[in-house]
């Protein structure tokens, strides 16, 4: 494939706020053999023991459909890039290496749901879905789409950014049926909110976090996920003590 990333978006119920939805956006740098990086450069970096960058100046933007989404909260991220910077190729951003994975979580308040405090951040590019109006047709608002993910990047030797765009429909998946990666990401996010006593923590508990993480640890042994489970157990013990 030409794109250096695989992009996966999953939407399911938010386990600490029943009427809300949780959006997990995951993207992963393709393995070296599948990437657009030149072979000679890859070999040199591998010999030197340095990460193999497959993209630079990576920027992500998410636009929500106001016909479906009342408000949203980007979890664990207090600062954000200025809107004008998303399409500005002169502004530097992060690199992604082959095999590197990044996860982003949004808590979404659907239209008509009980709204807890959530940051409603204006989209960056001109509105794909338009501004909600009673005179706007459902077709014009693409009302079956919940959001669109846009990712801009440059190749390691490039100066002009490329765009990856994915539209997402919420099929109403319940948290119990979500993927292992989704459950584990939710567990990590809620654990952080509980430790900070965040206003967004909802009804979650350390016991629930442990349960979600157990369900999300996967069949294969993963030392990082196992380490997180141990960390949650220690937090439980400290709280009881």
Phi, psi and omega in degrees: 000151181285327182286136181281356182239150160258134183241128180229130178236131180230137179237132178207177180298148178272117189290342179255002177210099192303324184273358183260167177242150178245132181245123176251121177250117180239132172225147187227134174292131182295152178301156185306319183296334183259354189272176181269004182287140181294140186301315183299319180293320179299312181300317180298318180291322179294319178297321180284348180076021179260154179299145179268102180284129177250351177201150177230168179050050182278127180229143181236139176225139177237127175249127180262147179276114183294345175287340181244331188245122178278318179199170183205162182223120175280115193280133174072019184223109186268330182253149179221159179288144176301145185303320184290344186280343185300320182260005182270106182289351179277346181270123180285153175215197188278163174260155174234131179263163177301129179084349178292143179236144178229137179237135177235137180239136171238135166264126187244134173260109180293156175302129180092351180274163175292124187260113167281168178304126179212142184279121177260104187257128182298146177294165184269299181288168172308141189299121175290320186268350181079173177272134184299133177207147178294343179269356181269130182286159177298323179297318180296325181274356185049053193293350175280345178268136177273322185198168172230132177259130177239134181230122177252143180204162171241147172294158185307328181253008186265162178244344181251133184281152174249159183238131169248133183226133179227126173268144187232133175250135176274113181270006177081021180301139176272155182300323182301333182259007181287166180289164178298319179297321179297313182296320181293319178298320178297320180297315180296317181297314182292324177300314178298320180291324177293319179296325180271355187052050183292148176294347181263003188292339176061222185263008184293153177225166177297325177298318178293319178302315180297319179297313180296319181293322177298316179292335184260003184287340176084166183286323181278145179293130179229112186296329180289317179291322176297321178295323177295318178302318179295323179297318179295319179298321178295321178296321177298316181296319178296321180293321179290326183286000000 
